[in-house]
Amino acid sequence: MPASLGVSLGAGRAPVLCIVGDGSAMYAPQALWTAAHEHLPVVFAVVNNREYDILKKSEAVLDRTTGGNGHAVGLDLVDPA
C-alpha cells in the first residue's frame, strides 16, 4: 500500500490501482490516511480472502501457531464475518 503512494508520486501523481489482501491491508492502514491527506489518485482494492495467507505460508509462524494439530490458530479472519 505505501509503495502505491510512492508510485503515484514518482509518476507525477498518476492514478494507481493498489490490489491488496485483507490481512496485508492491516499492516499499513496509515497509507489510506496519507492518500486522502495528499489527495493522491490511488484506488485501494482490498481482496477479501479472509486470512493472513502470507503468515500461513511461513513455516516459522506455523511452528508457533498450529498447537500441534497442523491448523494455524488466529490466522483466519472469520469473526466477525
C-alpha positions as CSV (number, residue, x, y, z in Angstrom):
1,M,0.0,0.0,0.0
2,P,2.7,2.5,0.8
3,A,4.5,1.6,-2.4
4,S,1.4,2.5,-4.4
5,L,1.6,6.0,-3.0
6,G,5.3,6.3,-4.0
7,V,4.4,5.1,-7.5
8,S,1.8,7.8,-7.8
9,L,4.1,10.5,-6.5
10,G,7.0,9.3,-8.6
11,A,4.9,9.4,-11.7
12,G,3.7,12.9,-11.2
13,R,0.5,12.0,-9.2
14,A,-0.6,9.5,-11.8
15,P,-3.6,7.3,-11.0
16,V,-2.6,3.9,-9.4
17,L,-4.6,0.8,-8.6
18,C,-3.4,-1.0,-5.5
19,I,-4.7,-4.6,-5.1
20,V,-4.1,-5.9,-1.6
21,G,-5.4,-8.7,0.6
22,D,-7.4,-8.0,3.7
23,G,-4.7,-9.4,6.0
24,S,-2.0,-7.4,4.3
25,A,-4.1,-4.3,4.4
26,M,-3.9,-4.4,8.2
27,Y,-0.1,-3.9,8.1
28,A,-0.2,-0.4,6.6
29,P,-3.6,1.3,7.1
30,Q,-1.8,4.6,7.5
31,A,-1.4,4.6,3.7
32,L,-5.1,5.3,3.5
33,W,-4.7,8.4,5.6
34,T,-1.7,9.6,3.5
35,A,-3.5,9.0,0.2
36,A,-6.5,11.0,1.5
37,H,-4.4,13.8,3.1
38,E,-2.3,14.2,0.0
39,H,-5.2,13.9,-2.4
40,L,-3.4,11.1,-4.3
41,P,-5.4,9.3,-7.1
42,V,-4.8,5.8,-5.6
43,V,-7.6,3.3,-5.6
44,F,-7.2,0.5,-3.0
45,A,-8.9,-2.7,-4.0
46,V,-8.9,-4.9,-0.8
47,V,-9.5,-8.5,-1.7
48,N,-11.4,-10.4,1.0
49,N,-9.7,-13.9,1.2
50,R,-10.4,-13.9,5.0
51,E,-6.9,-15.0,6.1
52,Y,-3.3,-14.0,6.8
53,D,-2.1,-16.0,3.8
54,I,1.5,-14.8,3.9
55,L,1.8,-15.9,7.5
56,K,0.1,-19.2,6.8
57,K,2.9,-19.9,4.3
58,S,5.7,-19.1,6.7
59,E,7.0,-22.2,8.4
60,A,8.4,-20.2,11.3
61,V,4.9,-18.8,12.1
62,L,3.2,-22.1,11.6
63,D,5.5,-23.8,14.0
64,R,4.3,-21.4,16.8
65,T,0.6,-21.2,15.9
66,T,-0.5,-24.7,15.0
67,G,-0.8,-26.0,18.5
68,G,0.5,-29.3,17.3
69,N,-2.6,-30.2,15.2
70,G,-1.4,-28.7,11.9
71,H,-4.1,-26.0,11.9
72,A,-2.9,-22.4,12.2
73,V,-4.5,-20.6,15.1
74,G,-5.5,-16.9,14.7
75,L,-4.7,-16.6,11.1
76,D,-8.2,-16.9,9.6
77,L,-10.2,-13.7,9.6
78,V,-13.6,-15.2,10.1
79,D,-15.2,-13.5,13.1
80,P,-17.0,-11.2,12.5
81,A,-17.8,-12.3,9.0
